Amino acid sequence: MESNFPAAEELVAALRAGDVTSVELTDEAIARIERDDKAINAICVRDFDRARAAARDADQARARGEDRPLLGVPITVKESYDIAGLPTTWGMPQHRDYLPAEDAVQVARVKAAGAVVLGKTNVPLGLQDLQSFNDIYGTTNNPWDHDRTPGGSSGGSAAALAAGFGALSLGSDIGGSLRTPAHFCGVYAHKPTLGLAATRGMVPPDAPALPVDLDLAVVGPMARTARDLTLLLDVMAGPDPLTLGMAHKLSLPPPRHDRLGDFRVLVLDEHPFIPTGSAVRAAVNQVAAALVGGGAHVERHSHLLPELAEAATLYMNLLFSGSVARFPVDEYEQLQARAAGLNADDRSLDAARSRGMVLSHRDWLEVNNQRELHRHGWRKLFAEFDVVVCPITPTPAFPHDHNPDLLARRIDIDGVECPFFDQLVWAGLATMPGLPATAIPAGRSSEGLPVGVQLIGPMYEDRTPLRLAELLERKIG
């Protein structure tokens, strides 16, 4: 697969130098989508007429001497973001005709920065899968192996980047939905600190687009290089203008270090709840070796690390509490009955999911208090370390699995069958406390599939893992 597509940063430089026009870049991206997307199905909603008009506007603006961070750069947007005049369905057939009236705040931001939106990228039903398929738009295939998933729920965005359909993409993440597709498709993604980037308009169809404080979910940038993540995050970062007037620019602290040798890194590759596949373990070890080779201080264990089994249990409680909160009453009562039937000694993640689905407000507050204790543990850890390196999921991209009973699905980890959703524990490590995490490519499996790892950083210090991602990109490619 061709993978030497130019970075957004390179396109911006070429546009500024007058070496290329936005119209040329946009026409080239559209031609590539028309040629290659039949086999991949990443772009589920095309918006080519408006993209060409936006490209012409960008070229005229540049001719007038204007310059903006993304002026004239073709990008894609995850289907779950509202774009005025295009459907937002979240893959739900009953909403196939829903057309929002206004752009999501992040769509407005990238447009204001001059980006040219080519269209929307595919997602799973309700954004609730580690794959990207639904009954409206069909199945998105991994560009590296069409029999495998590109991941989810931002799978269309990662596949689009890997296939050269636009230089950047907007995604979102609650269960690894930015990081897992990046890992499966060999691209970069950044899950920002919880609350750093406004989410208004990244809502299910028919839901009001209001500024809300989400419990776990974030929106974030996806790209083909580490530096491009920072370029797009700088456009996305900042609270909602509806809640803070127009003062939406936030100054994030600079990275803790600029040289690889100055970083203090904790490397993890084992989890109490799930085995780590050999390809992923090799990728983690390759990054660890690059860090050691670059003079960084690397440790494999720390007593300061919050307890991983408890962290995974809290994460499943919170994630599944939110995911079924709007289920119909009769379904909810069935879930209550199932949770009531659990053995009190059952400490499996399946049990944590079942209990999480029916948490009372009183129970939820107790789980939330436990989360605050974990957050404080992370603060102490990040006084001694700058970044934690660990897996995103235990395996590279897996074959398509369309079993509608998600709780009955299994994931094969080097021949060991594990519950499908147990693979979320690594994504949840950063999500539960709300920490920033950067997904980076870190090699290939024996079958030639991309393998990524995540770099977890301290809260609101997003530039620290982003900077380490840049330094590692130079060292390991």
C-alpha positions in Angstrom: 0.0 0.0 0.0 1.3 3.5 -0.9 1.9 5.4 2.3 4.1 8.4 1.4 1.3 10.9 1.1 2.3 14.5 2.0 1.7 15.8 5.5 -0.7 18.7 6.1 2.3 20.8 7.2 4.0 20.1 3.9 0.8 21.1 2.0 0.6 24.4 4.0 4.2 25.2 3.1 3.6 24.4 -0.6 0.4 26.5 -0.6 2.2 29.4 1.1 5.1 29.2 -1.5 2.6 29.2 -4.4 3.9 25.8 -5.5 0.3 24.4 -5.6 -3.2 25.6 -5.3 -6.0 24.4 -3.0 -8.1 23.6 -6.1 -5.3 21.3 -7.4 -5.0 19.6 -4.0 -8.7 19.2 -3.7 -9.2 17.8 -7.2 -6.4 15.4 -6.6 -7.9 14.2 -3.3 -11.4 13.8 -5.0 -9.8 11.8 -7.9 -8.1 9.5 -5.4 -11.4 8.9 -3.5 -13.3 8.3 -6.7 -10.6 5.8 -7.8 -9.8 4.0 -4.5 -12.7 4.3 -2.1 -14.9 1.7 -3.7 -12.7 -1.0 -2.1 -12.3 0.8 1.2 -15.6 2.6 1.8 -14.1 5.2 4.1 -15.9 8.3 2.8 -19.6 7.6 3.5 -20.9 11.1 2.6 -19.2 13.0 -0.2 -19.3 16.8 -0.3 -17.3 17.5 -3.4 -19.1 20.4 -4.9 -18.8 22.5 -1.7 -15.2 21.3 -1.3 -14.3 22.6 -4.7 -16.0 25.9 -3.9 -14.2 26.1 -0.6 -10.9 25.4 -2.4 -11.5 28.3 -4.8 -12.3 30.6 -1.9 -9.1 29.5 -0.2 -7.0 30.3 -3.3 -8.7 33.7 -3.6 -8.1 34.4 0.1 -4.4 33.5 -0.3 -4.2 35.7 -3.4 -5.4 38.6 -1.2 -2.6 37.9 1.3 -4.6 36.0 3.9 -3.0 33.2 5.8 -4.7 30.8 8.3 -3.4 27.6 9.9 -5.2 25.2 7.5 -5.9 27.5 4.5 -6.6 25.3 1.5 -5.8 21.9 3.1 -8.3 19.1 2.2 -9.6 17.2 5.3 -12.3 14.7 6.3 -14.7 14.7 9.2 -16.2 11.8 11.2 -19.8 11.2 10.3 -20.9 11.8 13.9 -20.1 15.6 13.7 -22.9 17.8 12.5 -22.1 19.5 9.2 -24.9 21.8 8.0 -26.5 20.3 4.9 -25.1 16.8 5.3 -26.8 13.9 7.1 -25.7 13.0 10.6 -26.9 9.5 11.3 -24.4 7.8 13.7 -25.2 4.7 11.4 -28.8 4.6 12.7 -31.2 3.7 9.9 -34.1 5.6 11.5 -32.0 8.8 11.2 -30.8 8.3 7.7 -32.5 11.6 6.6 -31.6 13.8 9.5 -29.9 17.0 8.4 -28.6 19.3 11.1 -29.0 23.1 10.6 -25.6 24.1 11.8 -22.0 23.0 11.9 -20.5 21.4 15.0 -18.2 23.8 16.9 -15.1 21.9 15.6 -16.3 21.8 12.0 -16.8 25.6 12.3 -13.2 25.9 13.7 -11.5 23.9 11.0 -13.5 25.8 8.3 -12.5 29.2 10.0 -8.9 27.9 9.9 -9.3 27.5 6.1 -9.7 23.7 5.8 -11.5 22.3 2.8 -14.0 19.6 4.0 -14.1 16.7 1.4 -16.9 14.8 3.2 -17.7 12.5 6.2 -16.1 9.3 7.2 -17.9 6.0 8.3 -18.7 4.9 11.8 -20.3 1.9 13.6 -23.9 1.9 14.7 -24.2 4.5 17.5 -20.4 4.7 17.6 -20.4 1.6 19.8 -17.9 -0.8 18.2 -14.2 -1.2 17.6 -15.2 -1.5 13.9 -16.9 0.8 11.4 -20.0 -0.7 9.7 -23.7 0.1 9.7 -26.8 -0.6 7.6 -26.8 2.8 6.0 -23.3 3.0 4.7 -22.0 -0.5 4.8 -18.6 -1.7 6.0 -15.3 0.2 5.9 -12.3 -2.0 5.2 -8.7 -1.7 6.5 -6.6 -0.2 3.6 -3.8 -2.6 4.6 -6.0 -5.8 4.4 -9.6 -5.5 3.2 -10.6 -8.6 5.2 -9.9 -6.7 8.4 -11.5 -3.8 10.2 -9.9 -0.3 10.3 -11.1 0.0 13.9 -13.8 2.1 15.3 -15.5 4.3 16.0 -13.3 6.7 14.0 -12.4 3.9 11.6 -13.5 5.7 8.4 -11.2 8.6 9.4 -8.2 6.4 10.0 -8.8 4.5 6.7 -9.2 7.7 4.8 -5.8 9.0 6.1 -4.1 5.7 5.4 -5.5 5.8 1.8 -4.5 9.4 1.2 -8.1 10.9 1.2 -7.2 14.2 2.8 -4.4 15.2 5.1 -6.2 15.4 8.4 -9.4 14.2 10.0 -11.6 14.9 13.0 -12.5 12.0 15.2 -13.7 11.3 18.7 -12.8 8.9 21.5 -14.5 7.3 24.6 -13.3 3.7 24.2 -10.2 4.2 22.1 -12.2 5.5 19.1 -9.3 7.8 18.0 -6.5 5.6 19.1 -7.6 2.1 18.0 -8.2 3.1 14.4 -4.9 4.9 14.3 -3.2 1.7 15.6 -5.0 -0.5 13.1 -4.3 1.7 10.1 -0.8 3.0 10.8 -1.6 6.6 11.4 -1.5 9.1 14.3 -4.2 10.3 16.6 -4.4 12.3 19.8 -7.0 11.9 22.5 -7.0 15.3 24.2 -7.3 15.9 27.9 -11.0 15.6 28.9 -12.8 18.9 28.3 -9.9 20.5 26.4 -11.6 20.6 23.0 -15.3 21.7 22.8 -17.6 18.9 21.7 -20.9 20.8 20.8 -22.5 19.4 17.7 -20.7 16.0 18.0 -24.1 14.6 19.1 -26.4 11.8 18.1 -29.0 12.8 15.5 -32.0 14.7 16.9 -30.1 15.5 20.1 -29.8 19.2 20.8 -26.3 20.6 20.1 -25.6 22.1 23.5 -22.3 22.7 25.3 -22.1 19.8 27.8 -19.4 18.4 30.1 -19.0 14.9 28.9 -18.0 12.2 31.5 -15.4 10.3 29.3 -15.7 11.3 25.7 -13.5 13.7 23.8 -13.1 15.0 20.2 -9.6 15.1 18.7 -7.2 15.2 15.7 -6.1 12.4 13.4 -3.2 12.8 11.0 -0.3 11.0 9.2 2.4 12.7 11.2 2.9 13.7 14.8 3.5 17.4 14.0 0.2 17.5 12.1 -1.6 16.4 15.3 -0.3 19.5 17.0 -1.3 21.6 14.0 -4.9 20.4 14.2 -5.1 20.3 18.0 -4.1 24.0 18.1 -7.2 24.7 15.9 -9.5 22.4 18.0 -8.4 23.3 21.6 -10.3 25.6 23.8 -13.7 25.6 25.5 -17.0 26.3 23.8 -17.6 30.0 22.9 -21.2 29.6 24.2 -19.8 29.1 27.7 -16.8 31.4 27.7 -17.7 34.2 25.3 -15.2 34.3 22.5 -12.2 33.6 24.7 -11.8 30.1 23.3 -8.1 30.1 23.0 -6.4 28.2 25.7 -2.7 28.3 26.4 -1.5 24.8 27.0 1.8 24.5 28.9 4.8 23.8 26.6 6.2 20.2 26.5 8.2 19.2 29.6 11.2 18.5 27.4 12.5 19.0 23.9 15.1 16.3 23.7 14.5 12.5 23.8 17.2 12.1 26.4 15.4 14.3 28.9 12.1 12.3 29.0 11.3 10.0 32.0 9.1 7.2 30.7 7.2 4.3 32.3 6.7 1.4 29.8 3.9 -1.1 30.4 3.0 -4.2 28.4 1.1 -6.4 30.8 -2.5 -6.1 32.1 -4.1 -8.2 34.8 -7.3 -8.7 32.8 -6.0 -9.5 29.3 -2.9 -11.0 27.5 -0.8 -8.8 25.3 -0.4 -10.2 21.8 3.2 -10.8 20.5 2.9 -8.1 17.7 1.8 -5.4 20.2 4.4 -6.5 22.8 7.1 -6.2 20.1 5.9 -2.7 19.2 6.0 -1.6 22.8 9.5 -3.0 23.1 10.6 -1.3 19.9 9.5 2.1 21.3 11.2 1.3 24.7 14.5 0.5 22.8 14.3 3.7 20.8 13.8 5.6 24.1 16.7 3.9 25.8 18.8 4.4 22.6 18.0 8.1 22.7 19.1 8.4 26.3 15.7 8.6 27.9 15.2 7.4 31.5 13.0 4.2 31.1 11.4 2.2 33.8 9.2 -0.9 33.5 7.6 -0.8 37.0 6.5 1.9 39.4 4.7 1.6 42.8 3.1 5.0 41.9 1.0 3.5 39.0 -2.7 3.4 40.0 -3.9 -0.2 40.3 -4.7 -1.5 36.8 -7.4 -4.0 37.7 -9.3 -1.4 39.7 -8.8 1.2 37.0 -10.3 -1.2 34.4 -13.3 -2.0 36.6 -14.0 1.7 37.2 -13.7 2.4 33.5 -16.1 -0.3 32.6 -18.6 0.9 35.3 -18.5 4.5 33.9 -18.4 3.6 30.2 -21.4 1.2 30.4 -23.3 3.4 32.8 -23.3 6.2 30.2 -23.8 3.9 27.2 -27.2 2.5 28.3 -28.5 5.6 30.1 -31.1 6.2 27.5 -32.2 2.6 26.9 -36.0 1.9 26.9 -37.4 1.0 30.4 -38.1 -2.6 29.5 -34.6 -3.2 28.3 -33.2 -1.4 31.4 -35.2 -3.7 33.7 -33.7 -6.8 32.0 -30.3 -5.3 32.6 -31.1 -4.7 36.3 -32.3 -8.4 36.6 -29.0 -9.6 35.0 -26.9 -7.5 37.4 -28.9 -8.6 40.4 -28.2 -12.2 39.4 -24.4 -11.8 39.5 -22.3 -13.5 42.2 -21.1 -10.9 44.7 -17.6 -12.4 44.3 -17.6 -12.0 40.4 -14.9 -9.4 39.7 -14.7 -10.1 35.9 -15.0 -7.2 33.5 -18.2 -8.7 32.2 -19.6 -8.3 35.7 -18.2 -4.7 35.9 -20.1 -3.9 32.6 -23.3 -5.4 33.9 -23.1 -3.6 37.2 -22.1 -0.4 35.4 -25.2 -0.5 33.2 -27.5 -0.2 36.2 -25.6 2.1 38.6 -27.8 4.2 40.8 -26.8 7.8 41.2 -25.5 7.0 44.6 -23.4 4.1 43.2 -22.1 6.3 40.4 -21.0 9.0 42.8 -19.0 6.4 44.7 -17.4 5.2 41.4 -16.6 8.8 40.5 -15.0 9.3 44.0 -12.8 6.3 43.2 -11.9 8.0 39.8 -10.8 11.1 41.7 -8.4 8.9 43.8 -7.0 7.4 40.6 -6.6 11.0 39.2 -4.6 11.9 42.2 -2.5 8.8 41.8 -1.7 9.8 38.3 -0.7 13.3 39.5 1.9 11.6 41.8 3.1 9.3 39.0 3.6 12.3 36.7 5.7 14.0 39.3 8.2 11.2 38.7 7.5 10.4 35.0 6.6 12.5 32.0 4.9 9.9 29.8 3.6 6.3 30.1 4.0 4.1 27.0 1.6 1.2 26.7 -0.6 -0.8 24.2 -3.8 0.6 22.6 -5.4 -2.9 22.1 -3.8 -6.3 22.5 -3.6 -7.1 18.8 -3.3 -5.5 15.4 -6.5 -5.1 13.2 -8.7 -8.2 13.5 -11.0 -9.7 10.8 -14.4 -8.2 10.4 -16.9 -9.5 13.0 -20.5 -8.6 12.5 -22.0 -10.6 15.3 -24.8 -8.3 16.5 -24.5 -9.7 20.1 -21.4 -7.6 21.0 -21.2 -9.2 24.5 -21.0 -12.7 22.9 -18.1 -11.7 20.6 -14.5 -12.9 21.2 -11.1 -11.5 20.3 -8.3 -13.9 19.4 -5.1 -12.9 21.1 -2.4 -15.3 19.8 -4.8 -18.2 20.0 -6.4 -17.2 23.3 -10.1 -16.3 23.1 -11.1 -13.2 25.3 -14.3 -11.3 25.7 -14.4 -8.7 22.9 -14.9 -5.7 25.1 -12.0 -6.7 27.5 -9.6 -5.2 24.9 -10.9 -1.8 25.9 -8.9 -1.8 29.1 -5.8 -0.2 27.6 -7.8 2.6 26.0 -9.6 3.1 29.3 -6.3 3.6 31.2 -6.2 7.1 29.8 -9.9 7.7 29.3 -11.1 6.9 32.8 -9.0 9.7 34.5 -9.3 12.0 31.4 -5.6 12.0 30.5 -4.2 13.0 27.1 -2.9 10.1 25.0 -1.1 10.1 21.6 -1.4 7.1 19.3 1.7 6.5 17.2 2.7 3.8 14.6 5.4 1.6 16.0 6.1 -1.1 13.4 4.4 -4.0 11.6 3.2 -7.4 12.6 4.6 -10.6 11.0 1.6 -10.3 8.6 2.6 -6.8 7.6 -0.2 -5.1 9.6 0.4 -1.7 11.3 0.9 -1.8 15.1 0.7 1.3 17.2 1.2 2.2 20.9 -0.1 5.1 23.0 1.9 7.8 24.9 -0.2 8.9 27.9 0.7 12.3 29.4 -0.3 14.4 32.4 -3.7 16.2 32.4 -3.6 19.4 30.3 0.0 18.7 29.3 -1.0 17.4 25.9 2.1 18.9 24.3 4.3 16.5 26.3 3.2 13.2 24.7 2.8 15.1 21.4 6.4 16.2 21.5 7.6 12.7 22.4 5.6 11.4 19.5 7.5 13.8 17.2 10.9 12.8 18.6 10.0 9.1 18.2 8.7 9.6 14.7 12.2 10.9 13.7 13.8 7.9 15.4 11.6 5.0 14.3 9.7 6.4 11.3 
